[in-house]
Amino acid sequence: MQPMTTESSPAPAPTRRKELIDRLAEPRHYDLAVIGGGATGLGVALDAAARGFSVVLVESHDFAKGTSSRATKLVHGGVRYLAQGNISLVREALRERTTLLANAPHLAQPLAFVMPSYKFWEAPFYGVGLKMYDALAGKAGLGPTEFLNRTETLGYLPTVQSQGPNGRLRGGVKYWDGQFDDARLALALARTAARQGALLVNYCAATGLIHENGKLVGLHAQDQETGRSFDIKAKCVVNAAGVWVDQLRLQDGQAIGREAQPMVAPSQGVHIVVDRSFLPTDHAMLIPKTADGRVLFAVPWLGKTILGTTDTPRHDLAREPLPFKEEVDFILRESARYLTRAPRPADIKSIWVGLRPLVKPPMTMPATPRRCRANTHGAGQQKRPGDGHGRQVDHLSGHGGGCTQ
Ligand SMILES: Cc1cc2nc3c(=O)[nH]c(=O)nc-3n(C[C@H](O)[C@H](O)[C@H](O)COP(=O)(O)OP(=O)(O)OC[C@H]3O[C@@H](n4cnc5c(N)ncnc54)[C@H](O)[C@@H]3O)c2cc1C
């Protein structure tokens, strides 16, 4: 007998592994096969399944095990694209922010940010840009940007240094963006895609691509628990393997006799978690330019405070990257310049480290995408500095972008 369901409590997504593996073994020809169960691959799978395509997705580890659980967890409306003058991307990011906040209010909420200012030009400089951001957002705006005096700034950020590295605290700017739970959002995407009919299997790695007459027609996959192998046929293959995307791309190039260049230039980002007493507030603090020009966030998260992040080139593609001592030192040192109580190594409750799948400049990429092949390298998007988002997708691979776009 089928379990009863209602609009508000749909049937649970099928998760019995044996059933999933049996389905994977069926001789089927999918419309779309996706490699990688991070934000990019899951988003692609959900979108395609919702449009009625038959979809299979394989993830070598657990869903969101890669970069998609290691973000700063901010739903950017594209404020940093504004500085680059990329208005259309700001509009798109704002649209996506609205959709996410509306569709998943249990996983994504508005968050107010305060930028303390110590130099006379900082508040007007950043404030005017943020007012433009408000104007572009229109109805999608989450709250107006406000110029704050010194007392108001201290009210929102009670432990911010009143005498900072660049002089006395003058005031600040408050603006709105969003915050989301990256790992849980990924799981929600997976569950929704499954409900739309997609077959998603974790702990099942894509081990190679299948070609027929020079055309990509599917992939080889292997169950990481049993070692059992599968040939999965599909009209289109999307490589959404994040920073690991190049492995299959290069293999693909060899198989068809076309030299492929690596697309990804991984960049490591570290976050540390400290007690909320270091910044006891529901507002996030943003330092737009630290001593070495990076952005520093101090963000409230699950009753604690997240400090980060870094931007360090890293090419070993570690599955569990560890922070470099200099990165942790940098975060502690910069935090100490802006917080009245300096966090020390002993105050660190936990650390997470992620690899941004930054896309290399286009000239190093293959010039002619081939029909019916999509490699999405998920990298979400990213552009420097910080965790900005620049997107680049060809028919082979899609990387770039953040979790939320
Ligand atoms: C420090 C940091 C801070 C960030 N902050 C933000 C933020 O605040 N907001 C935001 O929106 N974005 C942010 N991002 C960016 C965002 O996290 C990424 O853009 C996004 O997670 C990339 O998702 P992805 O699916 O492309 O990659 P991943 O999440 O890495 O997914 C790729 C998946 O492919 C799997 N895989 C690899 N090889 C295979 C294979 N052969 N077979 C099967 N599966 C395979 C991996 O196991 C992995 O799960 C941040 C990133 C970092 C590093």
The ligand as a Gaussian input file, in Angstrom:
#p B3LYP/6-31G(d) Opt

LIG

0 1
 C       35.826000      29.693000       1.526000
 C       34.620000      29.767000       0.605000
 C       33.587000      30.636000       0.892000
 C       32.480000      30.691000       0.046000
 N       31.421000      31.483000       0.386000
 C       30.315000      31.487000      -0.376000
 C       29.166000      32.203000       0.032000
 O       29.159000      32.831000       1.079000
 N       28.067000      32.166000      -0.754000
 C       28.056000      31.432000      -1.931000
 O       27.028000      31.429000      -2.614000
 N       29.122000      30.737000      -2.338000
 C       30.242000      30.732000      -1.595000
 N       31.326000      30.000000      -1.960000
 C       31.289000      29.327000      -3.250000
 C       30.487000      28.043000      -3.212000
 O       30.744000      27.340000      -2.040000
 C       30.863000      27.210000      -4.422000
 O       30.706000      27.991000      -5.561000
 C       29.976000      26.002000      -4.580000
 O       29.902000      25.278000      -3.392000
 C       30.524000      25.121000      -5.676000
 O       29.665000      24.024000      -5.790000
 P       30.018000      22.863000      -6.806000
 O       28.861000      21.968000      -6.857000
 O       30.430000      23.460000      -8.087000
 O       31.310000      22.159000      -6.205000
 P       31.377000      21.117000      -5.022000
 O       30.487000      21.475000      -3.904000
 O       32.806000      20.918000      -4.699000
 O       30.774000      19.813000      -5.671000
 C       31.494000      18.984000      -6.555000
 C       31.185000      17.573000      -6.175000
 O       31.699000      16.699000      -7.168000
 C       32.072000      15.505000      -6.512000
 N       32.967000      14.767000      -7.405000
 C       34.240000      15.052000      -7.720000
 N       34.717000      14.140000      -8.579000
 C       33.714000      13.258000      -8.809000
 C       33.597000      12.097000      -9.604000
 N       34.624000      11.624000     -10.360000
 N       32.432000      11.417000      -9.605000
 C       31.386000      11.867000      -8.858000
 N       31.447000      12.959000      -8.083000
 C       32.594000      13.663000      -8.066000
 C       32.708000      15.984000      -5.235000
 O       32.745000      14.973000      -4.245000
 C       31.821000      17.143000      -4.858000
 O       30.798000      16.777000      -3.958000
 C       32.437000      29.895000      -1.124000
 C       33.491000      29.021000      -1.404000
 C       34.568000      28.939000      -0.532000
 C       35.670000      27.957000      -0.820000

